[in-house]
Amino acid sequence: MRLFLTSEELEELTGRKRRKEQSETLTAMGIRWKTNAAGELIVGRSHVEKVLCGDEHSQQRERTRPNLEALGQ
């Protein structure tokens, strides 16, 4: 599997064909992107997966328990 999304994948993800519109859509989605020396957008595949699918660690909420000692019990 490739490290970066292909141009076809970027088009599918954003629903846009033009780079400017793709970059605006990616930013609105919370997906970080860069441009390479050729002016093409590069987007890390693993970053997209974390944003869209959620990071396993961030999905798990820590459950806090009440401090019963503070109540004097």
C-alpha positions as CSV (number, residue, x, y, z in Angstrom):
1,M,0.0,0.0,0.0
2,R,1.2,3.5,-0.8
3,L,2.3,6.0,1.8
4,F,0.4,8.9,0.2
5,L,-3.1,9.0,-1.4
6,T,-3.1,8.9,-5.2
7,S,-4.6,11.8,-7.2
8,E,-7.6,9.6,-7.9
9,E,-8.1,8.9,-4.2
10,L,-7.8,12.6,-3.4
11,E,-10.5,13.3,-6.0
12,E,-12.7,10.6,-4.5
13,L,-12.1,11.7,-1.0
14,T,-12.8,15.4,-1.6
15,G,-15.3,15.2,-4.5
16,R,-13.2,17.9,-6.2
17,K,-10.9,17.8,-9.2
18,R,-9.0,21.1,-8.8
19,R,-6.1,21.2,-6.4
20,K,-7.3,24.5,-4.8
21,E,-10.7,23.1,-4.1
22,Q,-9.2,19.8,-2.9
23,S,-7.0,21.6,-0.4
24,E,-9.9,23.7,0.9
25,T,-12.0,20.6,1.3
26,L,-9.2,18.7,3.1
27,T,-8.7,21.6,5.5
28,A,-12.4,21.7,6.2
29,M,-12.3,18.0,6.9
30,G,-9.4,18.4,9.4
31,I,-7.0,16.5,7.1
32,R,-3.4,17.9,6.9
33,W,-1.8,18.2,3.5
34,K,1.3,19.5,1.9
35,T,2.4,20.3,-1.6
36,N,5.4,18.7,-3.2
37,A,7.9,20.4,-5.6
38,A,5.6,19.7,-8.5
39,G,2.8,21.5,-6.8
40,E,0.7,18.4,-6.2
41,L,-1.1,17.8,-3.0
42,I,0.3,15.0,-0.8
43,V,-1.8,13.5,1.9
44,G,-0.6,10.7,4.2
45,R,-2.8,7.7,4.0
46,S,-2.4,6.8,7.7
47,H,-3.4,10.4,8.7
48,V,-6.6,10.1,6.6
49,E,-7.4,6.8,8.2
50,K,-7.0,8.2,11.7
51,V,-9.1,11.3,11.0
52,L,-11.9,9.4,9.3
53,C,-11.9,6.1,11.2
54,G,-10.7,7.5,14.5
55,D,-7.6,6.6,16.4
56,E,-8.1,3.6,18.6
57,H,-6.7,5.3,21.7
58,S,-8.7,8.5,21.2
59,Q,-11.9,6.5,20.8
60,Q,-11.6,4.9,24.2
61,R,-12.9,7.3,26.8
62,E,-11.3,7.1,30.2
63,R,-13.9,6.5,32.8
64,T,-13.4,8.4,36.0
65,R,-14.7,7.3,39.2
66,P,-16.0,9.6,41.9
67,N,-13.7,10.3,44.8
68,L,-15.7,8.9,47.6
69,E,-13.0,9.8,50.1
70,A,-13.8,13.5,49.4
71,L,-17.3,12.8,50.7
72,G,-16.0,11.4,54.0
73,Q,-17.0,7.8,53.3
